[in-house]
Amino acid sequence: MMLYGPLLGALILGGFILLLTWWLAKKRLSLLLISLPSLTTIVVALVLFYIGIVEIRGFEGAAYGFLSIFLFTFAIISLILAKKTRASL
């Protein structure tokens, strides 16, 4: 459960981030606005990783670390999607 809970949370949030990035790219906005969801997700993932390692520690902190790693992965995918869709326009 320590792995599946953060994975499920990251899948839900990551799906929302990918849909939001795709929708913003479809509206033909600037690259900064298209990549804003992924940039905020990277910041959130770094903060969660810091909280998990420094503040909480232990097994609960490892769950925060897993969540931040999964969110960071979705943020990188969203950033790549934003750059590719912007380049194709």
TORRO-654473 format. One line per 4 residues: their letters; for each residue x, y, z of N, C-alpha, C. Coordinates in Angstrom, 2 decimals, always signed. Example, Ala and Ser with C-alpha at 12.3 -4.5 7.8 and 13.67 -1.06 7.14 Angstrom:
<kemis>
as = +13.19 -5.69 +7.80 +12.30 -4.50 +7.80 +13.20 -3.30 +7.80 | +12.85 -2.25 +7.08 +13.67 -1.06 +7.14 +12.90 +0.03 +7.87 .
</kemis>
This chain:
<kemis>
mmly = +0.82 -1.19 +0.00 +0.00 +0.00 +0.00 +0.86 +1.25 +0.00 | +2.07 +1.16 +0.48 +2.92 +2.34 +0.53 +3.30 +2.80 -0.88 | +3.25 +1.91 -1.84 +3.58 +2.27 -3.21 +2.33 +2.58 -4.03 | +1.24 +1.86 -3.78 +0.04 +2.02 -4.60 -0.73 +3.29 -4.29 .
gpll = -0.73 +3.73 -3.06 -1.43 +4.97 -2.70 -0.84 +6.19 -3.39 | +0.47 +6.41 -3.26 +1.07 +7.54 -3.98 +0.97 +7.40 -5.49 | +1.04 +6.17 -6.00 +0.92 +5.98 -7.44 -0.47 +6.37 -7.92 | -1.50 +5.98 -7.19 -2.86 +6.34 -7.57 -3.07 +7.86 -7.50 .
gali = -2.56 +8.47 -6.45 -2.67 +9.93 -6.35 -1.94 +10.64 -7.47 | -0.76 +10.15 -7.81 +0.00 +10.76 -8.90 -0.65 +10.51 -10.25 | -1.28 +9.35 -10.43 -1.98 +9.08 -11.69 -3.15 +10.03 -11.88 | -3.89 +10.29 -10.84 -5.03 +11.20 -10.93 -4.54 +12.62 -11.22 .
lggf = -3.59 +13.10 -10.42 -3.07 +14.45 -10.64 -2.32 +14.57 -11.95 | -1.56 +13.54 -12.30 -0.81 +13.57 -13.56 -1.72 +13.57 -14.77 | -2.81 +12.82 -14.71 -3.77 +12.84 -15.80 -4.40 +14.22 -15.96 | -4.71 +14.86 -14.84 -5.25 +16.21 -14.89 -4.24 +17.19 -15.47 .
illl = -2.98 +17.05 -15.09 -1.93 +17.94 -15.59 -1.73 +17.75 -17.10 | -1.73 +16.49 -17.55 -1.57 +16.23 -18.98 -2.75 +16.77 -19.78 | -3.97 +16.60 -19.27 -5.14 +17.15 -19.95 -5.12 +18.67 -19.98 | -4.71 +19.28 -18.90 -4.63 +20.74 -18.85 -3.58 +21.27 -19.81 .
twwl = -2.44 +20.60 -19.89 -1.39 +21.00 -20.83 -1.87 +20.85 -22.27 | -2.53 +19.75 -22.57 -3.04 +19.53 -23.92 -4.09 +20.58 -24.28 | -4.98 +20.91 -23.33 -6.01 +21.90 -23.58 -5.42 +23.29 -23.81 | -4.41 +23.66 -23.03 -3.76 +24.96 -23.22 -3.01 +25.01 -24.54 .
akkr = -2.41 +23.91 -24.95 -1.72 +23.88 -26.24 -2.72 +23.96 -27.39 | -3.89 +23.39 -27.20 -4.92 +23.43 -28.23 -5.44 +24.86 -28.42 | -5.41 +25.66 -27.36 -5.84 +27.05 -27.43 -4.79 +27.95 -28.07 | -3.61 +27.41 -28.38 -2.50 +28.13 -29.03 -2.03 +29.32 -28.18 .
lsll = -1.79 +29.08 -26.92 -1.26 +30.09 -26.03 +0.27 +30.08 -26.08 | +0.89 +30.96 -25.34 +2.35 +31.02 -25.35 +2.94 +29.79 -24.64 | +4.21 +29.56 -24.91 +4.88 +28.39 -24.34 +4.95 +28.47 -22.82 | +5.07 +29.67 -22.28 +5.11 +29.82 -20.82 +3.78 +29.41 -20.19 .
lisl = +2.68 +29.81 -20.79 +1.38 +29.42 -20.24 +1.09 +27.94 -20.43 | +1.57 +27.37 -21.53 +1.35 +25.95 -21.76 +2.15 +25.11 -20.77 | +3.36 +25.55 -20.46 +4.22 +24.76 -19.57 +4.03 +25.13 -18.10 | +3.14 +26.04 -17.79 +2.91 +26.43 -16.39 +2.42 +25.30 -15.49 .
pslt = +1.50 +24.42 -15.94 +1.11 +23.30 -15.06 +2.28 +22.36 -14.74 | +3.13 +22.11 -15.72 +4.26 +21.21 -15.46 +5.30 +21.87 -14.56 | +5.50 +23.17 -14.70 +6.46 +23.85 -13.84 +5.99 +23.90 -12.39 | +4.70 +24.15 -12.18 +4.18 +24.14 -10.82 +4.22 +22.73 -10.22 .
tivv = +4.02 +21.72 -11.05 +4.09 +20.34 -10.56 +5.51 +19.99 -10.15 | +6.50 +20.47 -10.88 +7.89 +20.23 -10.50 +8.19 +20.86 -9.15 | +7.71 +22.09 -8.94 +7.92 +22.75 -7.64 +7.23 +21.99 -6.52 | +6.00 +21.55 -6.76 +5.26 +20.78 -5.75 +5.96 +19.46 -5.45 .
alvl = +6.49 +18.80 -6.49 +7.21 +17.54 -6.28 +8.47 +17.75 -5.46 | +9.18 +18.84 -5.71 +10.39 +19.12 -4.92 +10.04 +19.42 -3.46 | +8.97 +20.16 -3.23 +8.55 +20.46 -1.86 +8.11 +19.19 -1.14 | +7.35 +18.33 -1.82 +6.94 +17.06 -1.21 +8.13 +16.17 -0.89 .
fyig = +9.11 +16.16 -1.77 +10.30 +15.35 -1.51 +11.05 +15.88 -0.29 | +11.16 +17.20 -0.18 +11.82 +17.80 +0.98 +11.07 +17.48 +2.27 | +9.76 +17.61 +2.23 +8.95 +17.32 +3.42 +9.09 +15.85 +3.81 | +9.09 +14.96 +2.82 +9.19 +13.53 +3.11 +10.53 +13.13 +3.68 .
ivei = +11.60 +13.73 +3.18 +12.94 +13.34 +3.63 +13.33 +14.04 +4.92 | +13.10 +15.35 +5.02 +13.61 +16.12 +6.15 +12.62 +16.15 +7.32 | +11.36 +16.42 +7.03 +10.40 +16.63 +8.11 +9.81 +15.34 +8.66 | +9.34 +14.46 +7.79 +8.60 +13.29 +8.25 +9.51 +12.10 +8.53 .
rgfe = +10.39 +11.77 +7.60 +11.32 +10.64 +7.71 +10.59 +9.31 +7.87 | +11.31 +8.23 +7.75 +10.73 +6.90 +7.93 +9.90 +6.43 +6.76 | +9.01 +5.49 +7.05 +8.18 +4.91 +6.00 +7.17 +5.92 +5.44 | +6.62 +6.77 +6.29 +5.70 +7.78 +5.80 +6.41 +8.77 +4.90 .
gaay = +7.63 +9.10 +5.23 +8.43 +9.97 +4.38 +8.77 +9.33 +3.05 | +8.94 +8.01 +3.06 +9.19 +7.30 +1.80 +7.97 +7.36 +0.90 | +6.77 +7.33 +1.48 +5.55 +7.46 +0.67 +5.49 +8.84 +0.02 | +5.88 +9.87 +0.75 +5.95 +11.20 +0.15 +7.00 +11.24 -0.95 .
gfls = +8.10 +10.55 -0.75 +9.14 +10.48 -1.78 +8.65 +9.79 -3.04 | +7.92 +8.69 -2.87 +7.36 +8.01 -4.05 +6.37 +8.92 -4.78 | +5.53 +9.61 -4.04 +4.57 +10.52 -4.66 +5.29 +11.61 -5.43 | +6.35 +12.15 -4.87 +7.06 +13.22 -5.57 +7.78 +12.69 -6.81 .
iflf = +8.29 +11.48 -6.76 +8.94 +10.91 -7.95 +7.94 +10.68 -9.06 | +6.77 +10.15 -8.73 +5.74 +9.93 -9.74 +5.23 +11.26 -10.32 | +5.04 +12.26 -9.45 +4.60 +13.56 -9.94 +5.65 +14.21 -10.82 | +6.91 +14.06 -10.44 +7.99 +14.62 -11.24 +8.03 +13.97 -12.62 .
tfai = +7.76 +12.69 -12.69 +7.72 +11.99 -13.98 +6.60 +12.54 -14.86 | +5.42 +12.74 -14.28 +4.32 +13.31 -15.05 +4.62 +14.75 -15.47 | +5.31 +15.49 -14.64 +5.65 +16.87 -14.99 +6.62 +16.91 -16.17 | +7.58 +16.00 -16.20 +8.52 +15.95 -17.32 +7.79 +15.55 -18.60 .
isli = +6.88 +14.59 -18.52 +6.10 +14.20 -19.70 +5.25 +15.37 -20.18 | +4.68 +16.12 -19.26 +3.87 +17.28 -19.63 +4.72 +18.37 -20.27 | +5.93 +18.56 -19.78 +6.83 +19.55 -20.37 +7.21 +19.16 -21.79 | +7.48 +17.89 -22.01 +7.80 +17.41 -23.35 +6.60 +17.58 -24.27 .
lakk = +5.42 +17.27 -23.77 +4.20 +17.45 -24.56 +3.99 +18.91 -24.93 | +4.25 +19.81 -24.00 +4.07 +21.24 -24.26 +5.04 +21.73 -25.33 | +6.29 +21.28 -25.27 +7.27 +21.72 -26.26 +6.98 +21.14 -27.63 | +6.56 +19.87 -27.69 +6.28 +19.26 -28.99 +5.03 +19.85 -29.64 .
tras = +3.98 +20.08 -28.86 +2.78 +20.64 -29.45 +2.99 +22.09 -29.85 | +3.79 +22.82 -29.11 +4.08 +24.21 -29.47 +4.95 +24.27 -30.71 | +5.87 +23.33 -30.87 +6.75 +23.31 -32.04 +5.99 +22.92 -33.29 | +4.96 +22.11 -33.14 +4.20 +21.68 -34.31 +3.22 +22.73 -34.79 .
l = +2.92 +23.74 -33.94 +1.98 +24.78 -34.35 +2.66 +25.77 -35.20 .
</kemis>
